[in-house]
Amino acid sequence: MAARKITTKMYVLDTNVLIHDPASIHNFEEHQVVVPMTVLEELDKLKIGKASIATDCREAIRQIDKIIGDASPEEIAKGVPIVRPDGSTRGTFSILLDTLEHHHATLPQHLNDNKIINSLVSLQERNSRREVVLITKDINMRLKARSCGVGAQDYHNDQLLTDVSMLETGYHVYPNSFWDSQDKVETFHDMTGTYHRIPRANLPEKLYVNRFLVDEKGFVGRVTDLSDDEAIVQDLPIEQLMSQTAWGLQPRDLPQALALLLLLDPNIHLVTLSGQAGSGKTILALAAAIEMTVATNQFRRIIATRSTRGLDEDIGFLPGTEAEKMEPWLGAITDNLEALHSDDMHANSSIDYILQKVPLQFKSLNYIRGRSFQHSLILIDECQNLTPHQMKTIITRAGSGSKVVCLGNLAQIDTPYLTPISSGLTYLIERFKEFSHGGTIHLEGSPRSELAEYAETHL
């Protein structure tokens, strides 16, 4: 009679999973979480320095230390109970020692990945009644593990979507006329404009405050309040939307107009703009930022940063101050300043004047992560290269009176182990779609040039 299978699994975490989400140990319910000694050694090597990856390594090590506490080596090998934030205990944690005998090796031992996989083969042999699963962001490592008979999968805990096409765009488009779908509307007016009280049953199932309703006949509405039974929709005249200006910049299409409306709204504390290269994300955000700091004095300063592959690793080797080090990486900001003043008689002088007059600071992501900013507009470009954990640590830096604007293009992810589904930008948009002081817009088209638009869709 075959031995009965044990229902709890052994999930073995790779280094990249702990860097991606240092709290991932807590996300495997009643199962046993295992970290190989090789992974601990890799974390130890990467924890030194100011790079964002070092910060995540140190946090992962702290999480492990908190779980282990003063447990004995025997208890660690068997599995230390994982205490949850609410005080409950669920699942266990253990460290896998590299005690592999040479004759058990299935892959050459000169690579750390191979050492981990070989130790998992041995672990599976010793625990034939339990399923051993490697959790790694590395596709090639998953393939190698499966070829050796070990189960392997990606880390899915912070992936809120199965298809990026389902990502919230910020607006719902009705074919033909919006009013054709309505049979009961109560319209009222106040000092802020015209509003419609509409039954929820006559509106899209997925509806959030600050989502827009658009039709092909020119109607634009913004959801300002929601209940189980009805929604309050503000009527926005399209001519008024298209005539908005920020530091002399006017929107070129309706999505840009909707984005500018959110950017300039003092009651919106978080704006996310996604879209392909040249869709206007950065220039819209920069124009609105300058307008709100110089013209209307809503913010004391603009803090600009971006996530770029290699940024945190390379910045320390460039000469000069932090601002001088950041400038090459923030060329998109200065490029867009030039575009905003391209019609000036003395464009270069205008840009120099703006850089002197506008309290615009270029900062590294590590600077953002370690501070709390009051009355600041924080502009974060290239957010698609951030992990969900990194996104959380940055957004939580926003202090009283601050606004965060996140920009990104999910088609241009440069970071290993991130996909459009697992990107921090996707995570942020999905997590904040019900936040009543936030809004998101997916920008369409490529106004940068016909060449850029053709390249985006054909290359």
N, C-alpha and C positions, 0 to 999 in steps of 0.2 A: 504494500500500500504506500503510495507516494506521500511524502510529508506535505502537510498543508502549508500553503504560501502565507507569509506574514503580510498583512495589509499595508502596514506603514512602509514607506520607501526610504531609501538613503539617497539624498540629493547632495552631490559633490560639487562645490562651487569653484569655478575657475577665478583667477585673479581679475580678469576684466569685468566679471560680474560684480565683485566687491568694489571695484573702482566706479563702475557705472552706478551702483546703488549701495553705499556702505551699510545701509540698514536691511539689505536683502536677506540676511540670516533670519529675520523675524517673519518672513513672508512664505513659509512653507508649512503652515498649519501644524498638524500633529506628527509630521514626519521628522526623520533624523537628518540634520544638516551636518555635512562633513567638509572640512577644509584641509586639503593636503599640506604637509609640511613645506613642500616646494612652493605652494602659493604664499605661505607666510614669509618665506625667504624673499620672494619677489616683492611683496608688500614692503618688507623691511628695506630693500634696496631703493625702492621708489619713493619712500616716505620723506626723504631728505630734499629740501629745497622749497622754493616758493611757488612752483608751478601748481596749477589747479589739480593735477593728477596726484601730487604729493599730499595736498590737503585731503583728498578723498581717501588716500591710503592710510593716513593717520587716523581719520574718522573710522575706517573699517577696523583698524587695529584696536581702537578704543572700544568699539562694539564687542569685539571678541573678548577683550580683557574683562569687560563688564559682565559678560555671561559666565566666563570661566571662574572669575573670582579667586578663591583659595582652594579650588577643587584639586584633588590628588591626581597624579598621572593615571592611576587606574580608573578613576571616575571620568576623566577626560576621554580616555580610550573607549569606555563603555557608553558615554553620552551624558553630558550635563544638562539638566532640565533648563529650558529657555523660559525665563520669566518675562511676561508681556508687560507693556506699560500700564495696563489696568490691574496688575498684580496677579493675574492668572498664569498658570504654567501649562504650556502646550508645546510638544515637540522637544527634541534634545539636540545638543550640539557636541561634536567631537572633532578631534584633529587626527588626520591619517598620517601615521609615521611611514617614512620610506624604508620599510624593512624588506623590500623585495629581493628575493633570491635571484641570482643571475639566470638560472634555468627557466624561470617563469617569464622572463622578459619577452615581449612580442615585438617591440619596437626598439631601435637603437637608443641608448640612454644619454646621448650627448645633448639632447634638447629637453628643456623643462617640460614642454607639452608632452613629449614621449614618456618622461618619468611619471607624470600624473596619470597618463592613460595606462601605463604598465601597472602602476599601483592599484588602479581601479579594476583591472583584470584580476589581480590577486584578491582584491577586496570582494569581487563578485564570486570568486571561487570559494572564499571562506564564508560567504553569506548566500548560499545557493537558494535559500527560501525567501530572500528579500530581493526586491528590484533595486538595482543601483543605477542612478541616472546622473550623468554629467551635465551640469548647467554651465554653458559658456556662450559668449557673444561671438566667438570665433567659428565661422562656418567650416573652415578646413579642419579644425580640431574636432568638431562634431562628426565630420566624415571619417576621420581617422579612428575615433572612438567606436563608431558603429561598425567599422571594418574589423575591429578587434573583439566584437561581440558585446560591447558596453552601450547601453542606451544613452542618448545624448539629445539635448534640446536647448533652444534659446531661452533667455530669461524674459518671461512675458508679464511679470506682475505689474509693471508700470505702462504696459501697452493697452490703451483704452479703446483702440479701434482695431479691426481686422483688415480694413481697407482704407487707405488714405483718401480715397474719393468720397468717403463718408464724412470727412472733416468739415466742421462748421465753417461756412463761408461768410456768415454775418448778415445774409439777406436771402429772402425767398422770392423767386420770380414767378409771377402768374402769367400764363399765356393769355393774350388778349387783355380783357379788362378785369381788374380786381373786383369791381362792383358787381360783375355778373355772378360771382360766387357768394354774394351777400344778400340775405333776405330780411335781415333785421338789424338796423344800424341807428344808434342814437347819437346825434352830433351836437356838440356844445363848444362854446368859445370862452376863452379868458384872455388875460393880458399877454400870455405867452404864445397864443395861437389857437388853431382849430383842432379839435380832438373828436374821435369817434369811439363810442362804446360798442364793442362787437362781441357776440357770443363766441366762446372758445370753440364750440362745435363747428363754426364756419371758418376756422383758421387752421393753419398747418398743425399737425400733432406736436412737432418739436418747435416750441416757441419760447423765447427768452426775452427778458427786458433788454432793450437796446438792439434788438434784431430789427432789420428793416424788411418791409413788404413792398415789392416793386412790381409793376405790370408793364406791358408793352405799349400802353396808351399814355404813359407819362405820370401815373400815380406813384407817389413815394410816401410810405408811412413808417413811422418809428414806434415800436412797442415801448410805452413808458410805464405801464403797470399791468400786472397779471394777477388773476385769481383763478380758482377752479372753474368758474362759470363764464368769465368774460375777460376781455383785454381792452386796455385803453391805447388807442393808436393815434399818434400825433400826425396830422396831415402836413407834409413838407412840400411846398411848391417847388417844382423842379428848377424853375428859373432862379429862385432864391438860392438853391443849393449850388447851382453851376456858377453863380456870381460871387460866391465866397472868395475871399482873398486872405492869404497869410504871407506877409512880407513880400507882397507884390505877386505872389504865385496864385494862379487860378487852376482849378481842376480841369482836366481834359476830357474826362468821362464820368459817368455816374458813380462807379465804385470809388474813384478818387474823391469825388465830392462827399460821399458818405464817410470815407476815411478822414477827410479834413474836418467834417462836422464832429466826429468823435475826438479827434486830436485837440480841437479848440474848446471843447466842452469842459468847463471847470469842475463839473460833477463826475466826470469819468477819470478814474485813477489808474486804470490799466488799459492800454490799447495794444492789440497785436495786429500787425499788418503782414500778410503773407502774399506771395506772388512771384512770378518769374522775373528774371533779370530785366531791368529797364521799365518795370511797371510803375515806378514812381514812389516806391516805399520810402527811400532815404530822403529824397528831395522834399516830399510832403512833410515828413516828420521834422526835418531840419527847419523848413520854413515856418511851421507851426511853433516849433520850440523857440525860434528867434522872436516871433511875434509875441509869444506869451512871456518872454523874459525881458525884452527891450521895450515893446510897445505898450503892453498891458501890465507888466510887473507882477505877473502871477507867481513867478518863480525867481529865486535869487540867482540860480545858475543852471547851466546845462552840463551834464556829465555824460560824455560820449565814450562808448567802448564797443568792442566787437569781439566775437569769438572767431578766431581764425586758426586753422590747423598750424601748430607750431608756435603760436603767439606766446604762450606762457613759457615754452622751453627756450625760445630764441631771444626774448626781450632783454634778458640779462646780459647778453653778449654784445648788444648794440651800444655805441657810445652815447654820452649825454645824459640829460635829466630824464625822468619818467615821461614827461610830456614830449620831449624830443624823440625818445624811443618809440612812443606810441604813434607819432605822426605818420611814419611810413605805412603802418597798418590801418590808419584811418584816412587813407587817401580818398575814400568814397565821400567822406564828410567835406573835405576841402574841394573835391571835384564838384560837389553839388552846390557849395558856396559860389563857385565860379559860375555855375549854370544860373543861379539866382540873380547874379549881377552881370550877366553876359551883355546886356543891353546898355550898361552904364558907359559913359564916355571914357572913364578911366577905371576899367574893371579891376585891375590889380590894386589900385589905391582903395577901391571900395571894399575889397576883400580884406586888405590889411586893416582898414578902419573897423570892419565888423569884428575881426579877430581881437582887436584891441578893446572895442566897446562891449561886445557880447561876453558875458562871463562863461565862456565855453572851455571846459576842461577835458582833456583826453586822459583817460585812466585805464589801467590794466584791469582785467577781470578780478585778479586777486585783491586789488585795492578796493573794488566794489564789495567783494565778499566779506571783507573784514571791517566794514564801516556801516554806520547808520546815517542816512542823509535826510535832512529836514528841508522843506520848501525847495526841492530840487526837481528838475526834469531829467530823468535818467533814460538815456537813449542807448539801447543795446542792439547792435546790428549783427547779422549772421547768426541769429539764435538757433538756426537748424543744427548747428554744430555743438550745442549744449546738451548734456544729458538731463533727464528730469530732475535728478538730485541737484545738479549744478543750477538749473533754472530756479529751483526752490530756494537755494541759499542766496541767490542774487535778488529775487523778488522780495524776500523777507527783509532786505536792507532798506527798503523804502520807509522813510519816517513820516512824521506829520506834515501834511501839506505838500507831499511829493507826488509825482506822476511818473509812471514807468511806461515807456514805449518800446515794444519788442518787434524787431523786423527780421524776416527770414524768407528763404526760398528753399522749400523742401526738395527741389530738384537738384540742388547743389550742395549736398552734404559731403564734407571733406574729412570727417572724423571716422577712424576705424570703429567698427562694431555698432555704428548708428545707422538706422534706416529711417525713411519717412514715418514709419509706424512708431518707432522707439525714440524718435527725436524729442528733445525737451520742448521744442516749439509746438509740436502736435499735442504733447501732454498738457502744456499750458492752456492752449486754446480749448481743449476738451474740459479741463478741470474748472476753467473760469467762465464757461459759457452761461452759467446761471448766476454769476456775480452781477448784482444790479448796478455796480459802479465800474463795470468793465465793458469792453466791446471789441469785436474783431471784424476785420474786413479782408476778404481775399481779392486782391487787385488783378484785373484781367489785362490782356494785351501787353504790348511792348512799345510804349511811346518813344523809347530811346531812339529807335530807328527801324526802318523796314528790314535792314540787314540783321539787326539783333533779334527781331521777332522771328524771321525766317530761320535763323540759326537755332533759336530756342526750340522750335518745333520740328526741325529737320535733321539736326546733328545728334 
